[in-house]
Protein backbone atom coordinates (compact mmCIF):
# COMPACT_ATOMS: atom_id res chain seq x y z
CA UNK A 1 0.00 0.00 0.00
CA UNK A 2 6.12 -2.48 -3.52
CA UNK A 3 8.90 -3.57 -6.60
CA UNK A 4 12.18 -3.82 -8.01
CA UNK A 5 15.10 -5.05 -5.95
CA UNK A 6 17.12 -2.14 -7.26
CA UNK A 7 14.78 0.58 -6.03
CA UNK A 8 16.66 3.50 -4.62
CA UNK A 9 14.74 5.13 -1.83
CA UNK A 10 16.62 8.39 -2.11
CA UNK A 11 13.68 9.42 -4.30
CA UNK A 12 11.18 8.63 -1.60
CA UNK A 13 12.75 9.23 1.76
CA UNK A 14 13.01 12.73 3.18
CA UNK A 15 13.58 14.22 6.60
CA UNK A 16 10.65 13.84 9.01
CA UNK A 17 11.72 16.23 11.72
CA UNK A 18 10.07 19.42 10.50
CA UNK A 19 6.83 17.70 9.54
CA UNK A 20 6.72 15.88 12.87
CA UNK A 21 7.10 19.15 14.73
CA UNK A 22 4.50 20.91 12.62
CA UNK A 23 1.92 18.20 13.05
CA UNK A 24 2.57 17.43 16.66
CA UNK A 25 2.60 21.06 17.72
CA UNK A 26 -0.29 22.20 15.59
CA UNK A 27 -2.42 20.35 13.15
CA UNK A 28 -2.85 17.04 14.91
CA UNK A 29 -2.39 17.93 18.56
CA UNK A 30 -6.10 18.54 18.77
CA UNK A 31 -9.31 16.63 18.83
CA UNK A 32 -11.06 16.65 15.49
CA UNK A 33 -13.53 19.43 15.06
CA UNK A 34 -16.03 19.02 12.27
CA UNK A 35 -16.61 21.84 9.88
CA UNK A 36 -19.21 21.40 8.30
CA UNK A 37 -12.69 21.48 -10.77
CA UNK A 38 -13.99 24.39 -12.69
CA UNK A 39 -15.41 25.24 -16.08
CA UNK A 40 -13.77 26.72 -19.07
CA UNK A 41 -14.95 27.17 -22.63
CA UNK A 42 -14.60 23.43 -23.09
CA UNK A 43 -16.84 22.33 -20.20
CA UNK A 44 -20.38 23.05 -19.12
CA UNK A 45 -22.97 22.10 -16.53
CA UNK A 46 -22.66 21.41 -12.84
CA UNK A 47 -19.77 19.86 -11.01
CA UNK A 48 -19.71 16.12 -10.44
CA UNK A 49 -20.45 16.62 -6.73
CA UNK A 50 -23.54 18.69 -7.51
CA UNK A 51 -22.06 22.06 -6.63
CA UNK A 52 -21.50 25.09 -8.82
CA UNK A 53 -18.53 24.78 -11.13
CA UNK A 54 -15.63 27.10 -10.17
CA UNK A 55 -13.27 28.64 -12.67
CA UNK A 56 -10.84 26.18 -14.21
CA UNK A 57 -7.17 26.25 -13.28
CA UNK A 58 -6.09 23.76 -15.94
CA UNK A 59 -6.45 23.64 -19.72
CA UNK A 60 -7.48 20.29 -21.16
CA UNK A 61 -7.96 19.28 -24.80
CA UNK A 62 -11.31 18.32 -26.33
CA UNK A 63 -11.09 14.63 -27.20
CA UNK A 64 -14.64 13.64 -28.07
CA UNK A 65 -14.91 9.99 -29.01
CA UNK A 66 -11.75 8.93 -27.13
CA UNK A 67 -11.95 6.37 -24.33
CA UNK A 68 -9.77 5.36 -21.37
CA UNK A 69 -9.56 2.62 -18.78
CA UNK A 70 -8.25 3.58 -15.34
CA UNK A 71 -7.26 0.87 -12.85
CA UNK A 72 -6.91 1.23 -9.07
CA UNK A 73 -7.34 -0.97 -6.02
CA UNK A 74 -9.82 1.45 -4.44
CA UNK A 75 -13.17 0.12 -3.32
CA UNK A 76 -16.31 1.41 -1.60
CA UNK A 77 -16.60 5.12 -0.90
CA UNK A 78 -13.01 5.77 -2.00
CA UNK A 79 -13.79 4.35 -5.44
CA UNK A 80 -17.10 6.18 -5.65
CA UNK A 81 -15.47 9.50 -4.81
CA UNK A 82 -12.70 9.00 -7.37
CA UNK A 83 -15.30 8.23 -10.01
CA UNK A 84 -16.71 11.74 -9.45
CA UNK A 85 -13.28 13.13 -10.32
CA UNK A 86 -13.25 11.02 -13.48
CA UNK A 87 -16.78 12.18 -14.34
CA UNK A 88 -15.65 15.80 -14.30
CA UNK A 89 -12.74 14.91 -16.58
CA UNK A 90 -15.19 13.28 -18.97
CA UNK A 91 -17.28 16.46 -19.00
CA UNK A 92 -14.33 18.70 -19.73
CA UNK A 93 -12.69 16.57 -22.41
CA UNK A 94 -15.38 14.38 -23.93
CA UNK A 95 -13.32 11.27 -23.10
CA UNK A 96 -15.28 8.24 -21.91
CA UNK A 97 -13.56 6.81 -18.83
CA UNK A 98 -14.11 3.32 -17.42
CA UNK A 99 -12.89 2.51 -13.91
CA UNK A 100 -11.33 -0.95 -13.65
CA UNK A 101 -11.24 -2.42 -10.12
CA UNK A 102 -7.82 -3.96 -9.52
CA UNK A 103 -6.66 -6.54 -7.04
CA UNK A 104 -3.80 -5.98 -4.62
CA UNK A 105 -0.92 -6.28 -5.43
CA UNK A 106 -1.77 -4.20 -8.46
CA UNK A 107 1.51 -5.00 -10.24
CA UNK A 108 0.43 -8.64 -10.50
CA UNK A 109 -2.99 -7.56 -11.73
CA UNK A 110 -1.42 -5.33 -14.38
CA UNK A 111 0.92 -8.10 -15.43
CA UNK A 112 -2.04 -10.35 -16.13
CA UNK A 113 -3.83 -7.61 -18.08
CA UNK A 114 -0.73 -6.82 -20.12
CA UNK A 115 -0.06 -10.51 -20.82
CA UNK A 116 -3.61 -10.74 -22.09
CA UNK A 117 -3.12 -7.75 -24.39
CA UNK A 118 -5.57 -5.51 -22.53
CA UNK A 119 -3.71 -3.19 -20.17
CA UNK A 120 -5.55 -0.19 -18.73
CA UNK A 121 -4.48 3.19 -20.07
CA UNK A 122 -3.67 4.61 -16.64
CA UNK A 123 -3.10 2.91 -13.29
CA UNK A 124 -2.96 4.33 -9.78
CA UNK A 125 0.07 2.69 -8.16
CA UNK A 126 0.28 2.77 -4.36
CA UNK A 127 4.02 2.19 -4.07
CA UNK A 128 7.06 4.09 -5.35
CA UNK A 129 8.65 0.71 -5.98
CA UNK A 130 5.71 -0.30 -8.16
CA UNK A 131 6.43 2.68 -10.42
CA UNK A 132 10.05 1.54 -10.70
CA UNK A 133 8.95 -2.00 -11.49
CA UNK A 134 6.48 -0.78 -14.12
CA UNK A 135 9.28 1.20 -15.75
CA UNK A 136 11.74 -1.70 -15.58
CA UNK A 137 9.20 -3.96 -17.28
CA UNK A 138 8.64 -1.41 -20.03
CA UNK A 139 5.01 -0.86 -19.05
CA UNK A 140 5.09 2.76 -17.87
CA UNK A 141 5.34 5.74 -20.23
CA UNK A 142 6.95 9.07 -19.27
CA UNK A 143 4.62 11.97 -18.59
CA UNK A 144 4.20 14.44 -21.40
CA UNK A 145 5.04 18.12 -21.31
CA UNK A 146 1.63 19.33 -20.14
CA UNK A 147 1.35 16.85 -17.29
CA UNK A 148 4.94 17.55 -16.22
CA UNK A 149 4.28 21.28 -16.30
CA UNK A 150 1.13 20.94 -14.18
CA UNK A 151 3.00 18.74 -11.73
CA UNK A 152 5.86 21.22 -11.47
CA UNK A 153 3.48 24.07 -10.70
CA UNK A 154 1.54 22.27 -8.01
CA UNK A 155 3.91 19.88 -6.20
CA UNK A 156 7.01 20.25 -4.08
CA UNK A 157 10.18 18.78 -5.50
CA UNK A 158 10.03 15.87 -3.08
CA UNK A 159 6.61 14.74 -4.29
CA UNK A 160 7.77 15.11 -7.88
CA UNK A 161 10.91 13.08 -7.21
CA UNK A 162 9.14 10.04 -5.78
CA UNK A 163 7.34 9.76 -9.12
CA UNK A 164 10.61 9.76 -11.08
CA UNK A 165 12.71 6.84 -12.30
CA UNK A 166 16.20 7.49 -13.62
CA UNK A 167 15.45 11.21 -13.78
CA UNK A 168 12.27 10.87 -15.87
CA UNK A 169 8.84 11.77 -14.55
CA UNK A 170 6.42 8.84 -14.59
CA UNK A 171 4.05 9.37 -11.67
CA UNK A 172 1.60 11.99 -10.43
CA UNK A 173 1.01 11.56 -6.70
CA UNK A 174 -2.67 12.36 -6.81
CA UNK A 175 -3.47 11.09 -3.32
CA UNK A 176 -1.41 11.22 -0.14
CA UNK A 177 -1.93 9.83 3.34
CA UNK A 178 -0.79 10.70 6.82
CA UNK A 179 -0.36 7.32 8.47
CA UNK A 180 0.41 8.54 11.95
CA UNK A 181 -2.98 8.90 13.63
CA UNK A 182 -4.89 6.98 16.28
CA UNK A 183 -8.65 7.44 16.09
CA UNK A 184 -10.84 6.98 19.15
CA UNK A 185 -14.45 6.71 20.21
CA UNK A 186 -15.07 9.93 22.13
CA UNK A 187 -17.87 8.48 24.24
CA UNK A 188 -15.66 5.59 25.33
CA UNK A 189 -12.89 7.99 26.36
CA UNK A 190 -15.35 10.21 28.21
CA UNK A 191 -16.90 7.29 30.08
CA UNK A 192 -13.46 5.96 31.00
CA UNK A 193 -12.03 9.35 31.95
CA UNK A 194 -9.24 8.74 29.43
CA UNK A 195 -7.05 11.48 27.98
CA UNK A 196 -5.24 11.74 24.65
CA UNK A 197 -1.71 10.39 25.13
CA UNK A 198 1.43 12.03 23.78
CA UNK A 199 3.95 9.27 24.51
CA UNK A 200 3.93 5.49 24.12
CA UNK A 201 3.88 4.96 27.88
CA UNK A 202 0.90 7.28 28.13
CA UNK A 203 -0.79 5.30 25.33
CA UNK A 204 -0.39 2.10 27.35
CA UNK A 205 -1.84 3.87 30.39
CA UNK A 206 -4.76 5.15 28.32
CA UNK A 207 -5.36 1.68 26.95
CA UNK A 208 -5.46 0.27 30.49
CA UNK A 209 -7.91 2.98 31.53
CA UNK A 210 -10.19 2.12 28.61
CA UNK A 211 -9.91 -1.58 29.42
CA UNK A 212 -10.77 -0.97 33.07
CA UNK A 213 -13.94 0.83 31.94
CA UNK A 214 -15.13 -2.35 30.22
CA UNK A 215 -14.13 -1.69 26.59
CA UNK A 216 -11.32 -3.43 24.68
CA UNK A 217 -8.73 -0.75 23.88
CA UNK A 218 -7.64 -1.50 20.30
CA UNK A 219 -9.19 -2.64 17.05
CA UNK A 220 -6.58 -4.08 14.69
CA UNK A 221 -7.26 -4.91 11.02
CA UNK A 222 -4.82 -7.79 10.99
CA UNK A 223 -6.40 -9.52 8.00
CA UNK A 224 -4.79 -6.76 5.91
CA UNK A 225 -1.05 -7.09 6.48
CA UNK A 226 -0.33 -3.52 5.41
CA UNK A 227 -1.95 -2.16 8.58
CA UNK A 228 0.60 -4.10 10.63
CA UNK A 229 3.52 -2.73 8.62
CA UNK A 230 2.20 0.76 9.34
CA UNK A 231 2.13 0.04 13.08
CA UNK A 232 5.74 -1.16 12.89
CA UNK A 233 6.93 1.82 10.83
CA UNK A 234 5.56 4.39 13.26
CA UNK A 235 7.16 2.68 16.23
CA UNK A 236 10.45 2.15 14.39
CA UNK A 237 10.71 5.70 13.00
CA UNK A 238 10.11 7.28 16.39
CA UNK A 239 12.26 4.84 18.35
CA UNK A 240 15.19 4.18 16.01
CA UNK A 241 15.19 7.57 14.28
CA UNK A 242 14.99 8.68 10.64
CA UNK A 243 18.53 7.68 9.64
CA UNK A 244 18.07 4.05 10.66
CA UNK A 245 14.60 4.11 9.11
CA UNK A 246 16.19 5.11 5.80
CA UNK A 247 18.80 2.38 6.05
CA UNK A 248 16.31 -0.35 6.93
CA UNK A 249 14.08 0.80 4.07
CA UNK A 250 16.99 0.20 1.68
CA UNK A 251 18.04 -3.01 3.48
CA UNK A 252 21.39 -1.44 4.31
CA UNK A 253 20.93 -2.84 7.80
CA UNK A 254 19.43 -6.25 8.50
CA UNK A 255 16.08 -7.00 10.05
CA UNK A 256 18.04 -8.87 12.71
CA UNK A 257 19.43 -5.51 13.88
CA UNK A 258 18.82 -4.69 17.58
CA UNK A 259 16.72 -1.68 16.55
CA UNK A 260 14.19 -4.02 14.94
CA UNK A 261 14.17 -6.20 18.06
CA UNK A 262 13.43 -3.12 20.13
CA UNK A 263 10.55 -2.04 17.87
CA UNK A 264 8.97 -5.50 17.81
CA UNK A 265 9.29 -5.77 21.57
CA UNK A 266 7.55 -2.42 21.90
CA UNK A 267 4.74 -3.49 19.57
CA UNK A 268 4.26 -6.61 21.66
CA UNK A 269 3.27 -4.37 24.57
CA UNK A 270 0.00 -3.82 22.71
CA UNK A 271 -0.33 -6.85 20.46
CA UNK A 272 0.71 -9.30 23.15
CA UNK A 273 -1.25 -7.95 26.10
CA UNK A 274 -4.24 -10.09 26.96
CA UNK A 275 -7.54 -8.45 26.07
CA UNK A 276 -5.96 -5.30 24.60
CA UNK A 277 -6.91 -6.28 21.01
CA UNK A 278 -10.54 -6.79 19.97
CA UNK A 279 -11.19 -10.48 19.36
CA UNK A 280 -7.66 -11.31 20.45
CA UNK A 281 -5.02 -12.16 17.88
CA UNK A 282 -7.26 -14.64 16.07
CA UNK A 283 -10.09 -12.12 15.84
CA UNK A 284 -7.76 -9.38 14.62
CA UNK A 285 -6.38 -11.66 11.92
CA UNK A 286 -9.91 -12.15 10.62
CA UNK A 287 -10.71 -8.42 10.70
CA UNK A 288 -10.16 -6.46 7.51
CA UNK A 289 -9.23 -2.80 7.71
CA UNK A 290 -12.72 -1.32 7.02
CA UNK A 291 -14.28 -3.48 9.74
CA UNK A 292 -11.52 -2.50 12.17
CA UNK A 293 -12.76 1.08 11.83
CA UNK A 294 -16.51 0.54 11.78
CA UNK A 295 -16.47 -1.75 14.83
CA UNK A 296 -14.80 1.06 16.79
CA UNK A 297 -17.62 3.48 16.03
CA UNK A 298 -20.70 1.29 16.26
CA UNK A 299 -22.37 -0.26 19.29
CA UNK A 300 -23.07 2.94 21.23
CA UNK A 301 -20.86 3.34 24.28
CA UNK A 302 -19.97 -0.37 24.17
CA UNK A 303 -18.21 -0.80 20.81
CA UNK A 304 -15.88 -3.69 20.15
CA UNK A 305 -12.91 -1.36 20.70
CA UNK A 306 -12.17 2.16 21.84
CA UNK A 307 -9.32 3.00 19.45
CA UNK A 308 -8.14 2.14 15.97
CA UNK A 309 -4.81 3.07 14.39
CA UNK A 310 -4.53 4.22 10.78
CA UNK A 311 -4.26 7.24 8.52
CA UNK A 312 -6.45 10.20 7.70
CA UNK A 313 -8.38 8.01 5.25
CA UNK A 314 -10.09 6.35 8.23
CA UNK A 315 -12.68 9.11 7.85
CA UNK A 316 -14.10 7.38 4.78
CA UNK A 317 -14.93 4.30 6.86
CA UNK A 318 -16.22 6.34 9.79
CA UNK A 319 -18.62 7.84 7.25
CA UNK A 320 -20.17 4.39 6.84
CA UNK A 321 -21.32 4.54 10.48
CA UNK A 322 -23.56 7.00 12.31
CA UNK A 323 -20.53 8.48 14.11
CA UNK A 324 -19.61 12.06 13.30
CA UNK A 325 -16.01 13.12 12.91
CA UNK A 326 -15.22 15.79 15.46
CA UNK A 327 -17.84 14.77 17.99
CA UNK A 328 -18.14 10.98 18.13
CA UNK A 329 -14.85 10.20 16.37
CA UNK A 330 -11.66 12.03 17.24
CA UNK A 331 -7.95 11.48 16.72
CA UNK A 332 -4.52 12.16 18.17
CA UNK A 333 -1.03 11.87 16.65
CA UNK A 334 0.70 8.51 16.94
CA UNK A 335 2.48 8.94 20.28
CA UNK A 336 6.21 9.46 20.53
CA UNK A 337 7.98 6.19 21.25
CA UNK A 338 11.38 7.88 21.17
CA UNK A 339 12.25 11.56 21.24
CA UNK A 340 9.94 12.65 18.42
CA UNK A 341 6.46 11.65 17.37
CA UNK A 342 6.56 9.80 14.03
CA UNK A 343 5.04 10.98 10.77
CA UNK A 344 4.78 8.37 8.03
CA UNK A 345 3.30 9.26 4.65
CA UNK A 346 1.93 7.19 1.81
CA UNK A 347 0.38 7.92 -1.54
CA UNK A 348 -1.07 6.78 -4.84
CA UNK A 349 0.46 7.86 -8.16
CA UNK A 350 -1.18 7.97 -11.57
CA UNK A 351 1.04 6.27 -14.17
CA UNK A 352 0.41 6.15 -17.93
CA UNK A 353 0.62 2.64 -19.39
CA UNK A 354 -0.77 3.33 -22.89
CA UNK A 355 0.53 6.60 -24.24
CA UNK A 356 -2.16 8.73 -25.87
CA UNK A 357 -3.49 12.28 -25.80
CA UNK A 358 -6.34 11.12 -23.59
CA UNK A 359 -4.08 9.32 -21.10
CA UNK A 360 -1.72 12.27 -20.87
CA UNK A 361 -4.69 14.61 -20.45
CA UNK A 362 -5.90 12.52 -17.52
CA UNK A 363 -2.44 12.69 -15.91
CA UNK A 364 -2.53 16.47 -16.38
CA UNK A 365 -6.01 16.60 -14.84
CA UNK A 366 -4.97 14.55 -11.81
CA UNK A 367 -2.01 16.89 -11.24
CA UNK A 368 -4.35 19.89 -11.11
CA UNK A 369 -5.96 21.55 -8.08
CA UNK A 370 -9.33 21.19 -9.80
CA UNK A 371 -9.27 17.39 -9.62
CA UNK A 372 -8.01 17.37 -6.03
CA UNK A 373 -10.70 19.82 -4.96
CA UNK A 374 -13.53 17.52 -6.03
CA UNK A 375 -12.34 14.61 -3.92
CA UNK A 376 -11.14 16.79 -1.04
CA UNK A 377 -14.68 18.09 -0.54
CA UNK A 378 -15.98 14.54 -0.28
CA UNK A 379 -13.72 13.67 2.67
CA UNK A 380 -11.33 10.82 3.40
CA UNK A 381 -8.76 12.27 1.02
CA UNK A 382 -5.50 14.14 1.38
CA UNK A 383 -3.60 15.79 -1.46
CA UNK A 384 0.03 16.91 -1.64
CA UNK A 385 -1.09 19.42 -4.29
CA UNK A 386 -0.02 22.83 -3.00
CA UNK A 387 -2.36 24.57 -5.44
CA UNK A 388 -5.40 23.15 -3.63
CA UNK A 389 -7.11 25.61 -1.27
CA UNK A 390 -7.27 23.88 2.11
CA UNK A 391 -10.76 25.28 2.66
CA UNK A 392 -11.98 22.53 0.32
CA UNK A 393 -11.54 19.92 3.08
CA UNK A 394 -14.76 19.12 4.93
CA UNK A 395 -13.47 19.23 8.49
CA UNK A 396 -10.85 21.05 10.47
CA UNK A 397 -8.48 18.16 11.09
CA UNK A 398 -8.36 17.23 7.41
CA UNK A 399 -7.64 20.85 6.60
CA UNK A 400 -4.87 21.08 9.19
CA UNK A 401 -3.27 17.80 8.10
CA UNK A 402 -3.26 19.01 4.50
CA UNK A 403 -1.82 22.40 5.39
CA UNK A 404 0.97 20.79 7.42
CA UNK A 405 1.76 18.31 4.64
CA UNK A 406 2.05 21.05 2.03
CA UNK A 407 3.96 23.38 4.37
CA UNK A 408 6.50 20.63 5.08
CA UNK A 409 7.59 20.63 1.44
CA UNK A 410 10.11 17.84 0.93
CA UNK A 411 10.39 16.92 4.61
CA UNK A 412 8.55 13.63 5.03
CA UNK A 413 9.23 9.92 5.45
CA UNK A 414 7.46 7.66 2.96
CA UNK A 415 5.92 4.37 4.05
CA UNK A 416 8.79 1.89 4.39
CA UNK A 417 7.00 -1.17 3.05
CA UNK A 418 5.93 0.84 0.00
CA UNK A 419 9.60 1.37 -0.80
CA UNK A 420 10.47 -2.32 -0.55
CA UNK A 421 10.37 -4.89 -3.32
CA UNK A 422 6.78 -5.99 -3.69
CA UNK A 423 7.58 -9.60 -2.77
CA UNK A 424 8.69 -8.37 0.65
CA UNK A 425 6.63 -5.28 1.44
CA UNK A 426 3.46 -5.53 -0.61
CA UNK A 427 2.11 -9.03 -1.18
CA UNK A 428 -0.70 -10.60 0.86
CA UNK A 429 0.39 -13.83 2.52
CA UNK A 430 4.10 -13.22 1.92
CA UNK A 431 7.09 -11.29 3.23
CA UNK A 432 6.61 -8.57 5.80
CA UNK A 433 2.82 -8.74 5.69
CA UNK A 434 2.76 -12.45 6.54
CA UNK A 435 5.54 -12.33 9.12
CA UNK A 436 3.90 -9.48 11.03
CA UNK A 437 0.61 -11.36 10.94
CA UNK A 438 2.43 -14.34 12.43
CA UNK A 439 4.01 -12.03 15.00
CA UNK A 440 0.59 -10.65 15.94
CA UNK A 441 -0.43 -14.26 16.60
CA UNK A 442 2.72 -14.94 18.65
CA UNK A 443 4.31 -11.66 19.81
CA UNK A 444 6.68 -13.47 22.16
CA UNK A 445 8.70 -14.79 19.23
CA UNK A 446 10.67 -11.63 18.48
CA UNK A 447 13.79 -13.49 17.35
CA UNK A 448 11.81 -15.77 15.05
CA UNK A 449 10.03 -12.81 13.47
CA UNK A 450 13.35 -11.05 12.92
CA UNK A 451 14.92 -14.11 11.31
CA UNK A 452 11.98 -14.58 8.95
CA UNK A 453 11.85 -10.87 8.05
CA UNK A 454 15.56 -10.90 7.24
CA UNK A 455 15.38 -14.09 5.17
CA UNK A 456 12.49 -12.71 3.12
CA UNK A 457 14.08 -9.28 2.77
CA UNK A 458 17.40 -10.73 1.64
CA UNK A 459 15.66 -12.78 -1.05
CA UNK A 460 13.52 -9.86 -2.23
CA UNK A 461 16.31 -7.27 -2.28
CA UNK A 462 18.65 -9.66 -3.99
CA UNK A 463 20.93 -10.50 -1.14
C-alpha positions, 0 to 999 in steps of 0.5 A: 500500500512495492517492486524492483530489488534495485529501487533507490529510496533516495527518491522517496525518503526525506527528513521527518523532523520538521513535519513531525514538529509541525503536526505534533505542535499544531495540526494534529495535537487537537481533537477533530472538530467538524466543519461542516474542478472548474469550467472553461470554454470546453466544459459546461454544466454542474460539477460532479459533486452537484455544486457550482462549477468554479473557474478552471485552473487547468487547460485540457484538450477536447477529445470527443470519441476517445476512451480510457480505462483507469485501474486502481485498487480502491473500493467502496466510498473511496472508489465512488469518490474518485469516479466523481473526479473522473466524471468531471474529466469526462465532461471537460474533455469528452473522453469516456472513462471506465474505472477498472477495479484492480486486485492488490498487489496491483503489479500482479494484476497489471501483469495479467492484463498486459499478458492478455493484451488488454492493459488499462491506459492509466493505473494508480500505483500505491508504491514508489517501488511499483512505479520503478517496477512498471518502468523496468518492465517497459510498461510505464510511459513518461509523462508528457510536457503538459502533465509535467508542467502541471506537476511542477506548478503544483507539487514540491520537489520531493513529491515530484521526485518520488514519481521519477525513475532514472530522472524521468517523470512517470508518476503523479502523486494524486493522493497522499496519506498521513499514516500517523494517527490513532482514532478513538471513540469519544464516548468511550474515552469520556466514560473511562475518563481517558485522555489523549496520550502524547507518549507510548507509555501514556498510550499504554496507560490510556489503553489500560484505563479504557480496558478498566472501563469495560471496553477493549482498547484496540481494534486491529485490522490484521487480516490486511497485512499492510496495517501491521507494517504501518504500526511497525513503521511508526514505532520504528521511526520514532524509536530508532530515528529517521537515519536508521529508518532510511537504512532499513528501508533500503536493506542497508541494515538487516532485520536482525538488527537490535533496533528491529528487536526493540521495535517489535518488543515495543509493539508486543506491549500492545499486540501481546497484552491479553484483552488489549486487542478486539477479538484477540489475535485470532479475531484481529487476523480475521478483521479487515481494515474497514471493519476495524474502523466501523467496529470502533464506532458502532455499538453505542458506548460499548463498541468492540474497541475504543481505538483504531490506528490508521491514517487520515483516510479512516474518515471514509470508513467512519462515514459508513457509520452514524458516528460524526467526525469531530464529535463521536470520532476524534484522533490524536497523533501517533504517540512518541515512542522515542524523542519525536512523534513519528510521521509516516506518509503514503500515496497513490500515483497515476502512471500512464501505461498506454501513451495517448493524448487522452491518457496524458490529459488525464495525468494532467487533470490529476495533477491539477488543483481542480481534480483534487478539490472535487475529492477533497470536498468529499472527505477521506482524502489528502492531497500533496497538491499545494495549489489546492485551497485547504478550505476545500476539506470538509473538516478542520483536522483534514484541513490542518493535516493538509496544510501541514503536509504542504507546508513541510515541502520535501520533509517527510518519510514515505511508508517503508514497506511501500519502498520495498520490493513488492515480494517483501513489502506488498504481497498478501500472505508473503514477506513482511505482511505475513511475518507481522501477521504471524508475529501478531499471533505470537508476539513473544517470538521476536527473534523468530520474526526477525529471522523470517523478516531478514530471510524474506528481505534478503531474497527480495532485495537480492541478497 
